[in-house]
C-alpha cells in the first residue's frame, strides 16, 4: 500500500472515538477500542516514532534502493565499491561519542538504528557526494537538514517551519525519483513530524544503545548506576578507580554481557561487543574486529529491542 497524497484529510481524535474512517466510513474497527476509557487523544497524543520511522524506516529504504534497488536507481558496482571504502575510511576517524562506527553497506542488513542515524546526520552527506546523481543527492540533503533542525532545540525555535517545508519537498519528489511504490506509510508520515515536534518538542531516541565497562559495584540486578558527568574522561576515571556509586546517580536498565576481573580484559571484550551481542562465540572475524578497533569504556545499556536487530 502506498500513500502518495500530500494534502489528504487528517484523522482527528473524534474520528477514532466515533469509529469513522475519513475515506471509507463503512470500513473501520467493529467495536469500540478499550483505549477510549483512558480519556486521551488516540490520534493527537501518540507521536510518531523517530527511530523506526526515520532511521530504520526511511533511511534504510533509501540505502536499500541505492544498493539493491531497480537498475534505474541502483548504484554501479564501482560506485558501491567507492561508497563502501569511504564508509570504512570514516570509521577510522569516528569519535568516541558515536555509539558505533560506520560499517560497509555490505553489512547493511545488520546495521543498528544508531548506524542509520549516524549515516543520516553525519556520514551520509559526506560519502554520498559525487556518488549519487545531483537530484538524488540534493533530495537526500533535504531529509538530512530537516532532521538536523528537529533534533536541535535552538534551531527548532527559528527553523521548524522550514524543516516542515523540506520534508514536504522530500515527500513530493520521492515518487518522481524512486517510483510510486517507494511512497509507503513511513515516507508519507514524514510530513507530519513537524506537528509532533510542535506538540511534543524534540524527537529523539528514548534511550541510547551502547556498550561500556563498569565496576561490579555499580550494578544491582538489571540496573546500573551511571555518573552524571558529560566528560568521557571523568567517567573512565571513575571506572578505573572503582569509585563507589553515589545515591544521586541516574539508574539505567542494563544486561550484563560478560564479567571479568581485569579492566584491560573488559575493554578488549567491549571492543568485540561493538560488533557482536554474543561474547561467548568463538566464531569472530578477527581481521574485521582488529581493522575497526574501538577504544571506549562491559554492560549493554538497554534500549528498544528493535535497535538490536
C-alpha positions as CSV (number, residue, x, y, z in Angstrom):
1,X,0.0,0.0,0.0
2,X,1.3,3.5,-0.9
3,X,0.4,6.9,0.4
4,X,1.1,9.3,-2.4
5,X,-1.2,12.2,-1.5
6,X,0.3,15.2,0.4
7,X,-2.9,17.0,1.5
8,X,-5.3,14.2,2.4
9,X,-7.8,14.9,5.2
10,X,-6.2,14.3,8.6
11,X,-7.7,11.9,11.1
12,X,-8.9,13.5,14.4
13,X,-9.4,12.1,17.8
14,X,-13.2,12.2,17.4
15,X,-12.8,10.2,14.1
16,X,-11.2,7.4,16.1
17,X,-13.6,7.5,19.0
18,X,-16.6,7.6,16.6
19,X,-15.0,4.8,14.5
20,X,-15.1,7.0,11.4
21,X,-12.7,6.3,8.5
22,X,-12.3,9.5,6.6
23,X,-12.0,7.8,3.2
24,X,-14.4,4.9,3.8
25,X,-17.0,5.5,6.5
26,X,-18.1,1.9,6.4
27,X,-14.7,0.3,6.9
28,X,-13.2,0.7,10.4
29,X,-12.9,-1.3,13.6
30,X,-16.1,-3.1,14.5
31,X,-16.1,-2.5,18.3
32,X,-15.0,0.5,20.4
33,X,-11.4,0.3,21.5
34,X,-10.8,-0.2,25.2
35,X,-8.2,2.5,24.9
36,X,-11.1,5.0,24.8
37,X,-11.6,4.5,28.5
38,X,-8.3,6.2,29.3
39,X,-9.6,9.6,28.0
40,X,-6.6,10.7,25.9
41,X,-6.5,11.7,22.3
42,X,-5.9,8.4,20.5
43,X,-4.6,10.3,17.4
44,X,-3.1,13.5,18.7
45,X,-1.4,12.1,21.8
46,X,0.5,9.3,20.1
47,X,3.6,10.8,18.4
48,X,5.5,9.2,15.5
49,X,8.5,7.1,16.5
50,X,11.6,8.7,15.1
51,X,13.8,5.6,15.5
52,X,11.5,3.4,13.4
53,X,10.0,6.0,11.1
54,X,13.1,7.9,10.0
55,X,16.2,5.8,10.8
56,X,15.2,2.2,10.4
57,X,12.4,3.2,8.0
58,X,13.1,5.9,5.5
59,X,16.9,6.0,5.7
60,X,17.0,2.2,5.5
61,X,14.7,2.3,2.5
62,X,16.8,4.8,0.7
63,X,20.0,2.9,1.3
64,X,18.5,-0.3,0.0
65,X,17.2,1.5,-3.1
66,X,20.7,2.7,-3.9
67,X,22.4,-0.6,-3.1
68,X,19.9,-3.2,-4.2
69,X,17.1,-1.4,-6.0
70,X,16.0,-1.3,-9.6
71,X,18.5,-0.7,-12.3
72,X,17.2,2.9,-12.8
73,X,18.2,3.8,-9.2
74,X,20.8,1.2,-8.2
75,X,24.4,2.4,-8.0
76,X,27.0,0.9,-10.3
77,X,29.4,-1.7,-8.9
78,X,32.3,0.9,-9.0
79,X,30.1,3.4,-7.1
80,X,29.3,0.8,-4.5
81,X,32.9,0.0,-4.0
82,X,33.8,3.7,-3.6
83,X,31.0,4.2,-1.2
84,X,31.9,1.2,0.9
85,X,35.5,2.3,1.0
86,X,34.5,5.8,2.1
87,X,32.4,4.4,5.0
88,X,35.3,2.2,6.1
89,X,37.7,5.2,5.9
90,X,35.2,7.2,8.0
91,X,35.3,4.5,10.7
92,X,38.9,5.2,11.3
93,X,38.1,8.7,12.5
94,X,34.9,8.1,14.3
95,X,34.9,9.9,17.7
96,X,34.1,8.1,21.0
97,X,30.8,9.9,21.3
98,X,29.4,7.8,18.5
99,X,28.0,4.5,19.8
100,X,29.0,2.6,16.6
101,X,31.5,3.2,13.9
102,X,30.4,3.3,10.2
103,X,30.3,-0.1,8.5
104,X,30.3,-1.1,4.9
105,X,26.9,-1.3,3.2
106,X,27.7,-5.0,2.6
107,X,26.6,-5.3,6.2
108,X,23.6,-3.0,6.0
109,X,21.2,-5.9,6.8
110,X,22.8,-6.0,10.3
111,X,23.0,-2.2,10.9
112,X,21.5,-0.9,14.1
113,X,19.2,2.1,14.3
114,X,22.1,4.2,15.6
115,X,24.1,3.4,12.5
116,X,21.3,4.6,10.2
117,X,21.0,7.7,12.3
118,X,24.8,8.3,12.1
119,X,24.6,7.9,8.3
120,X,21.7,10.4,8.0
121,X,23.1,13.1,10.3
122,X,26.8,12.9,9.9
123,X,28.4,10.4,7.4
124,X,25.9,10.3,4.5
125,X,26.2,13.9,3.3
126,X,30.0,13.4,3.0
127,X,30.2,9.9,1.5
128,X,27.3,10.3,-1.0
129,X,28.7,13.4,-2.6
130,X,29.8,12.6,-6.2
131,X,28.3,9.1,-5.7
132,X,24.6,9.9,-6.2
133,X,23.4,11.9,-9.1
134,X,22.8,15.6,-8.1
135,X,19.0,15.3,-8.0
136,X,19.2,12.3,-5.7
137,X,21.9,13.8,-3.5
138,X,20.1,17.1,-3.0
139,X,16.9,15.2,-2.3
140,X,18.8,13.3,0.5
141,X,20.2,16.5,1.9
142,X,16.6,17.8,2.4
143,X,15.9,14.9,4.7
144,X,19.3,15.3,6.4
145,X,18.8,19.1,7.1
146,X,15.2,18.7,8.2
147,X,16.0,16.1,10.8
148,X,19.1,18.0,12.0
149,X,16.8,21.0,12.6
150,X,14.3,18.9,14.5
151,X,16.9,17.4,16.8
152,X,18.3,20.8,17.9
153,X,16.2,22.7,20.4
154,X,17.7,26.1,19.4
155,X,17.1,25.5,15.7
156,X,13.6,24.4,16.3
157,X,12.7,27.9,17.5
158,X,13.6,29.6,14.2
159,X,13.6,26.9,11.5
160,X,10.9,24.3,12.3
161,X,8.6,25.7,9.6
162,X,11.5,25.4,7.1
163,X,12.1,21.8,8.2
164,X,8.5,21.1,7.5
165,X,8.8,22.5,4.0
166,X,11.9,20.4,3.4
167,X,10.1,17.2,4.4
168,X,7.1,18.1,2.2
169,X,9.5,18.7,-0.7
170,X,11.3,15.4,0.1
171,X,8.0,13.5,0.1
172,X,6.7,15.1,-3.1
173,X,9.8,14.2,-5.0
174,X,10.1,10.6,-3.8
175,X,7.6,9.4,-6.3
176,X,9.4,11.0,-9.2
177,X,12.9,9.8,-8.2
178,X,12.1,6.4,-6.7
179,X,8.7,5.4,-8.1
180,X,5.2,5.3,-6.5
181,X,6.0,2.0,-4.8
182,X,8.5,3.9,-2.6
183,X,5.9,6.1,-1.0
184,X,4.9,3.8,1.8
185,X,3.5,4.8,5.2
186,X,6.9,5.7,6.7
187,X,7.7,8.0,3.9
188,X,4.3,9.7,4.0
189,X,4.5,10.1,7.8
190,X,7.5,12.4,7.4
191,X,5.2,15.3,6.5
192,X,3.6,15.0,10.0
193,X,6.8,15.0,12.0
194,X,6.8,18.8,12.4
195,X,3.4,18.7,14.0
196,X,4.7,16.2,16.6
197,X,7.7,18.4,17.3
198,X,5.4,21.4,17.9
199,X,3.2,19.3,20.2
200,X,5.8,17.2,22.0
201,X,9.1,19.1,21.3
202,X,12.3,17.4,20.3
203,X,12.1,14.0,18.5
204,X,14.9,11.6,19.7
205,X,15.6,8.1,20.7
206,X,14.2,7.4,24.2
207,X,17.4,5.6,25.1
208,X,20.8,5.0,23.6
209,X,22.1,1.6,22.8
210,X,25.7,1.4,23.7
211,X,28.3,-0.9,25.3
212,X,30.5,0.1,28.1
213,X,32.6,-1.2,31.0
214,X,31.5,-0.5,34.6
215,X,32.6,-1.8,38.1
216,X,30.5,-4.6,39.6
217,X,29.6,-2.3,42.4
218,X,27.6,-0.1,40.0
219,X,25.3,-2.9,39.0
220,X,22.4,-4.1,41.1
221,X,20.3,-6.8,39.3
222,X,19.4,-5.3,35.9
223,X,20.0,-1.7,37.0
224,X,23.3,0.2,36.7
225,X,24.3,3.4,38.5
226,X,25.6,6.0,36.0
227,X,27.5,9.1,36.8
228,X,26.2,12.5,35.7
229,X,29.4,13.7,34.1
230,X,29.4,14.7,30.4
231,X,33.2,14.2,30.1
232,X,34.0,10.6,28.9
233,X,37.4,11.1,30.6
234,X,35.8,11.7,34.0
235,X,33.5,8.6,33.6
236,X,36.5,6.5,32.5
237,X,38.5,7.6,35.6
238,X,35.5,6.6,37.8
239,X,35.5,3.2,36.3
240,X,39.3,2.7,36.5
241,X,39.4,3.9,40.1
242,X,36.4,1.7,41.1
243,X,34.6,4.7,42.5
244,X,31.6,3.8,44.6
245,X,28.3,5.0,43.0
246,X,26.6,8.0,44.6
247,X,22.9,7.7,45.5
248,X,22.2,10.7,43.3
249,X,23.5,9.0,40.1
250,X,21.0,8.0,37.5
251,X,19.9,4.4,37.3
252,X,19.8,2.8,33.9
253,X,18.5,-0.6,32.9
254,X,21.2,-2.9,31.5
255,X,22.0,-6.5,30.9
256,X,25.4,-7.9,31.6
257,X,27.2,-9.3,28.6
258,X,30.3,-10.6,30.3
259,X,32.2,-10.3,33.7
260,X,35.9,-10.3,34.2
261,X,38.4,-9.5,36.9
262,X,40.6,-7.1,34.8
263,X,39.8,-3.7,33.4
264,X,42.1,-4.3,30.4
265,X,40.3,-7.6,29.6
266,X,36.9,-5.8,29.9
267,X,38.0,-3.2,27.4
268,X,39.0,-5.8,24.9
269,X,35.7,-7.6,25.4
270,X,34.0,-4.2,24.9
271,X,35.7,-3.8,21.5
272,X,34.2,-7.2,20.5
273,X,30.8,-6.3,21.9
274,X,30.6,-3.4,19.5
275,X,30.2,-5.9,16.7
276,X,28.5,-8.9,18.3
277,X,25.9,-9.5,21.0
278,X,27.4,-12.9,21.9
279,X,30.8,-12.6,23.7
280,X,31.0,-16.3,24.2
281,X,31.1,-17.0,20.5
282,X,34.4,-18.2,19.1
283,X,33.5,-17.6,15.5
284,X,34.5,-13.9,15.4
285,X,36.1,-12.4,12.4
286,X,39.4,-11.3,14.0
287,X,40.6,-9.4,11.0
288,X,37.4,-7.4,10.8
289,X,37.5,-6.6,14.5
290,X,41.1,-5.5,14.5
291,X,40.6,-3.4,11.5
292,X,37.8,-1.5,13.3
293,X,39.1,-1.3,16.9
294,X,37.0,0.9,19.2
295,X,38.5,2.3,22.4
296,X,35.9,3.4,24.8
297,X,34.8,2.4,28.3
298,X,31.1,-4.5,29.6
299,X,27.3,-3.8,30.1
300,X,24.8,-3.0,27.4
301,X,22.7,0.0,28.2
302,X,19.2,-1.0,27.4
303,X,17.1,0.4,24.5
304,X,14.3,-0.6,22.3
305,X,14.8,-4.2,21.2
306,X,14.4,-3.2,17.5
307,X,17.7,-1.4,17.8
308,X,19.4,-4.8,18.3
309,X,18.4,-6.3,15.0
